[in-house]
Amino acid sequence: CDKYPEWLAEKYETLSQDEYQRYGTQYQYFQRIVAVYKYEPDNFPRLVELLQDLQKYGQVPSEIIKELAPALEFGPDGMPVMNLGDNIFPKPGAA
């Protein structure tokens, strides 16, 4: 979350006004989410509400996600790669 203002400043010239506004709104939601985690960590309904609202503003920039989750990998489409491994679902015939 701390990288968002720096990222927005770096990308200001290359983003459209709509994109800049959308990413700025995402940053505001991240600030709200962090505040709820800090001051109301048991307020799960509020956290879910904020996370759902955040989704309305599209994919968070991959550079920001990498800061939040460094081990997360991204595919060519910019979406996170979910490597769930082979042990998620039982193999047929395994008991």
The 8 nearest C-alpha neighbors of each residue, nearest first, counted from 0:
[[1, 2, 3, 29, 26, 30, 63, 67],
 [0, 2, 3, 4, 5, 63, 30, 66],
 [3, 1, 5, 0, 4, 6, 63, 66],
 [2, 4, 6, 5, 0, 1, 7, 26],
 [5, 3, 7, 6, 2, 8, 1, 26],
 [6, 4, 8, 2, 7, 3, 9, 1],
 [5, 7, 3, 9, 8, 4, 2, 10],
 [6, 8, 4, 10, 5, 9, 11, 3],
 [7, 9, 5, 11, 6, 10, 4, 12],
 [10, 8, 6, 7, 11, 5, 12, 13],
 [9, 11, 7, 13, 8, 12, 14, 6],
 [10, 12, 8, 14, 13, 9, 7, 19],
 [13, 11, 10, 14, 9, 15, 8, 7],
 [14, 12, 10, 11, 15, 9, 19, 16],
 [15, 13, 11, 18, 19, 12, 10, 16],
 [14, 16, 18, 17, 19, 13, 12, 11],
 [15, 17, 19, 18, 20, 14, 21, 11],
 [18, 16, 20, 15, 19, 21, 14, 22],
 [19, 17, 21, 15, 20, 16, 14, 22],
 [18, 20, 16, 22, 17, 21, 14, 23],
 [19, 21, 23, 17, 18, 22, 16, 24],
 [22, 20, 18, 24, 23, 19, 56, 17],
 [23, 21, 25, 19, 24, 20, 18, 26],
 [24, 22, 20, 26, 25, 21, 19, 27],
 [23, 25, 27, 21, 26, 22, 20, 28],
 [26, 24, 22, 28, 23, 27, 53, 29],
 [25, 27, 29, 23, 24, 28, 30, 22],
 [28, 26, 24, 30, 25, 29, 31, 23],
 [27, 29, 31, 25, 30, 26, 53, 32],
 [30, 28, 26, 32, 31, 27, 33, 25],
 [29, 31, 27, 33, 28, 32, 34, 26],
 [32, 30, 28, 34, 29, 33, 35, 27],
 [33, 31, 29, 35, 34, 30, 28, 36],
 [32, 34, 36, 30, 31, 35, 37, 29],
 [35, 33, 37, 31, 32, 36, 38, 30],
 [34, 36, 39, 32, 38, 37, 33, 40],
 [37, 35, 40, 33, 34, 39, 38, 32],
 [36, 38, 34, 35, 39, 40, 33, 32],
 [37, 39, 35, 36, 34, 40, 33, 41],
 [40, 38, 35, 42, 41, 36, 37, 34],
 [41, 39, 36, 42, 37, 35, 38, 43],
 [40, 42, 39, 43, 36, 35, 44, 38],
 [43, 41, 39, 45, 40, 44, 46, 35],
 [42, 44, 46, 45, 41, 47, 40, 48],
 [45, 43, 47, 46, 42, 48, 49, 41],
 [46, 44, 48, 47, 43, 42, 49, 35],
 [47, 45, 43, 49, 48, 44, 50, 32],
 [46, 48, 50, 44, 45, 49, 51, 43],
 [47, 49, 45, 51, 46, 50, 44, 52],
 [50, 48, 52, 46, 51, 47, 53, 45],
 [51, 49, 53, 47, 52, 48, 46, 54],
 [52, 50, 48, 54, 53, 49, 47, 55],
 [51, 53, 49, 54, 50, 55, 48, 56],
 [54, 52, 50, 55, 51, 56, 49, 28],
 [55, 53, 51, 56, 52, 57, 50, 58],
 [54, 56, 53, 52, 57, 51, 58, 50],
 [57, 55, 54, 53, 21, 25, 58, 24],
 [58, 56, 54, 55, 59, 53, 21, 25],
 [57, 59, 60, 56, 54, 61, 78, 77],
 [58, 60, 61, 57, 64, 63, 25, 22],
 [61, 59, 63, 62, 58, 64, 22, 77],
 [60, 62, 64, 63, 65, 59, 77, 73],
 [63, 61, 65, 60, 64, 66, 6, 59],
 [62, 64, 66, 61, 65, 60, 67, 2],
 [63, 65, 61, 67, 66, 62, 68, 60],
 [66, 64, 69, 68, 62, 63, 67, 61],
 [65, 67, 63, 64, 69, 68, 62, 2],
 [66, 68, 64, 65, 69, 63, 0, 62],
 [67, 69, 65, 70, 71, 66, 64, 63],
 [70, 68, 65, 71, 66, 67, 64, 72],
 [71, 69, 68, 72, 65, 67, 66, 64],
 [72, 70, 69, 68, 65, 79, 73, 80],
 [71, 73, 80, 79, 70, 74, 81, 69],
 [74, 72, 79, 80, 78, 77, 75, 71],
 [73, 75, 76, 77, 78, 80, 79, 72],
 [74, 76, 77, 73, 78, 79, 80, 72],
 [77, 75, 74, 78, 73, 79, 80, 61],
 [78, 76, 74, 75, 73, 79, 61, 58],
 [77, 79, 73, 76, 74, 80, 75, 58],
 [80, 78, 73, 72, 81, 74, 77, 71],
 [81, 79, 73, 72, 74, 82, 78, 71],
 [80, 82, 83, 79, 72, 71, 73, 84],
 [83, 81, 84, 80, 72, 85, 79, 71],
 [82, 84, 81, 87, 85, 86, 80, 88],
 [85, 83, 82, 86, 87, 81, 88, 89],
 [84, 86, 87, 83, 88, 89, 90, 82],
 [87, 85, 88, 84, 89, 83, 90, 82],
 [88, 86, 85, 84, 83, 89, 90, 82],
 [87, 89, 86, 90, 85, 91, 84, 83],
 [90, 88, 93, 91, 86, 87, 94, 92],
 [89, 91, 93, 92, 88, 86, 94, 85],
 [92, 90, 93, 89, 94, 88, 86, 85],
 [91, 93, 90, 94, 89, 88, 86, 87],
 [94, 92, 90, 91, 89, 88, 86, 87],
 [93, 92, 89, 91, 90, 88, 86, 87]]
